[in-house]
Amino acid sequence: MNRKNLRRWFKGLPTHIILIVICTIWLIPTLGLLVTSFRPFQNINESGWWQVLAPPKGAAEYKTYCAECHGANGKKLVNGDLTDPNLIQNYNRSFALIAMLQKNINNQPHMGTVPIPNQNDAASIATYLRRLSGIDAPPRFTLNNYIDAMVGYRGSGTYRDACAAGTEPVDLSCTLSDMGNPRGMGRAFINSLIVSIPATVLPILFAAFAAYAFSWMDFKGRQWMFALLVGLQVVPLQMTLIPISRLYAQLGLNGTFLGIWLFHTGFGLPYAIYLMRNFLGSLPREIFESAYLDGASAWTAFYRLAIPLSVPAIASLAIFQFLWIWNDLLVALVFLGGQHPVLTYQIGNMVTSLGSGWQLLTAAAFISMALPMIVFFGLQRFFVSGLLAGSVKG
Amino acid sequence: MASKNSNVPAIMRQGKFTPWFYLLPALIVMGTFIVYPGINTFLLSFRNNGNTGWASTSCVAGQSCWGFLENFHYALTSQIMQTAFLNNLKWILLMVSGTVILGLLIAVLADRVKYEPIAKSIIFLPMAISFVGAGVIWKFMYNFGTGDVQIGLLNALIVSLGGKPVSFLTVPQLNTVALIIVGVWMWTGFCMTILAAALKSVSTEILEAARVDGASEWMVFYKIMVPQIMPTITVVVTTMVINVLKIFDIVYVMTGGNYGTDVIANRMYKEMYSMFNTGRAAAIAIVLILVIVPAMIFNIRRFRMQESER
């Protein structure tokens, strides 16, 4: 590396440092969620997720007080095998442990010259002994959180343990049908799909027709109607909720999939038409002219020419609309509520109810994020273009 | 008629009704779900909370009353709503400036490195996540433990530096800032992407010429890049202001609007679905759209400008 290159490298150094620091800060929160979702619930509240690879709780205290005689693995003394669950069973709490340590063994103080651990250290050692003896030895990583979240298990242990012991809650049966439990994320995932797919297809379908009329047909009021449409894009969602939920109450559409499909269709249309018309309008007019010269009808020109040509626009639009609905909470809350809980609704519920811990919450959040992330990484180009064009959406 | 719209080939003769067959489904759905509710909300805002009479019927004797505008009396002057307005103002000031400045910084810096796509993906990723997911992620970051162990990263950092753990989401003033940080985290990628696209269109010859003339990097950025992409910056700022005014999910998930973090949109939701005050909720919605109208006019004018360039 010659001197000029070296100088350039040093000049660029602040750029790299700032950029890498920002990117790290941006990644850390999501990383924390991901790591936590794979940790057993016993560990989550015991240590921070960044300590996931650190030695388990009590390892340091065990080393200070016990390892010299009992050995690093606890098996050194035949009469005091610390890996024996039957032995540890009696001393698995700090007070029991301290009481035992204060007694003499073979007429010698149990601890020899080493001081007896205080309450906190003893508690840590007890935790470590439970782990060592296999009484309570959670692994570093587990899939249990995801299983629990999927089936909607809210008990104090794990779904698999509860089923093995036959102590499952009344709403679970320990068969495959648990995936349909209304409290579970599995069911919510399906509901989110049921909501999102028609609510993506319908507005695009309607928008394609309307956008074609706006760009390649002639009718009275074309200009001002399109201007009005652009204005409609900025109407806030909140403005439309109250009358529609009153209307739905009269029609019996509250809490139905049809209701939410229609609402998303109506609300997605202005932007969808706007994007489609901009795309269709930019196609060269010659291709349409020649099609008409060849005797094509308006329908043929639309169906055989306009639609196949606008696939890129449709793709961007579809991704944008799909993710918008998938991630939506407000509309789902108002029009579906608890009748057909979707992912966002279910997580929102878990956050506000104090009953469920971080192990469920993190796994549930990640289940809801999985699909958007796949879409994002797989179709980044369409995703970004759809998002940029849709930046004015209400 | 056809001759006026040069865009449409004269040869495309349709019957008088054909265009309407194409338009009708969209028009019906939009009419039902945007135009009708818009008008209806406007009317409801003058009615009392059960829609049984004018809003003046909900006036309390002995207190100031705005007649049929009583709902707006509440929406504009009540203590609760003023807190919400003030919070929305904080959101606008901090979140818009935060996202735009950070977005611009990252766009400029990323333009100079080889790993630009990776860096941009990382910053953009939170856009793909729902507000609810982001709420969970950040609730965990902000987690406040009463015991010895802090499992929230931020409090663990504070403790390891010798400080006292902070309950980020319940301390007034601080909690709104904590929520805004979540918003910045989510939306910076959006600003970055738009601004980066604009930066790419700045002519490299001008930049090189300035550098040859001895201008520092800061001068190049401040005197050439920023003025050149100013129209885009304006658009991004307007769009962000609209987005921030409607912010709902972050507040709903993380604090539920408690501890003095309420914003307009969350207040509207609460009035409607927790207290069933339709009149008040409608008035708040109207106030919200009135605040958004300037940005909306700006957007329409921008559209007209684009059209005339086409």
Interface residues (C-beta under 8 A of the other chain):
Chain A: G12 T15 H16 I18 L19 I22 C23 W26 L27 I28 P29 T30 G32 L33 T36 I44 N45 E46 S47 G48 W49 W50 F206 A207 F209 A210 Y212 A213 F214 S215 W216 M217 D218 F219 K220 R222 A227 L229 V230 G231 L232 Q233 V234 V235 P236 L237 Q238 M239 T240 L241 I242 P243 I244 R246 L247 L262 F263 T265 G266 F267 L269 P270 I273 G281 R285 F288 E289 Y292 L293 A298 F302 L323 W326 N327 D328 L329 L330 L333 V334 L343 T344 I347 G348 V351 T352 W358 L361 T362 A364 A365 S368 M369 P372 M373 V375 F376 F377 Q380 F383 V384 L387 L388 S391 V392 G394
Chain B: M1 A2 N5 N7 V8 P9 I11 M12 Q14 T18 P19 W20 Y22 L23 P25 A26 L27 V29 M30 T32 F33 I34 V35 Y36 P37 G38 N40 T41 L44 L102 L105 I106 L109 A110 R112 V113 A119 S121 I122 I123 F124 L125 P126 M127 A128 I129 S130 F131 V132 G133 G135 V136 I137 W138 K139 F140 M141 N143 V149 Q150 I151 G152 L153 A156 W185 T188 F190 T193 I194 A197 V235 V236 T239 I242 L245 K246 F248 D249 Y252 V253 M254 G256 A265 M268 Y269 M272 Y273 T278 A281 A282 A285 I286 L288 I289 I292 A295 M296 N299 I300 F303 R304
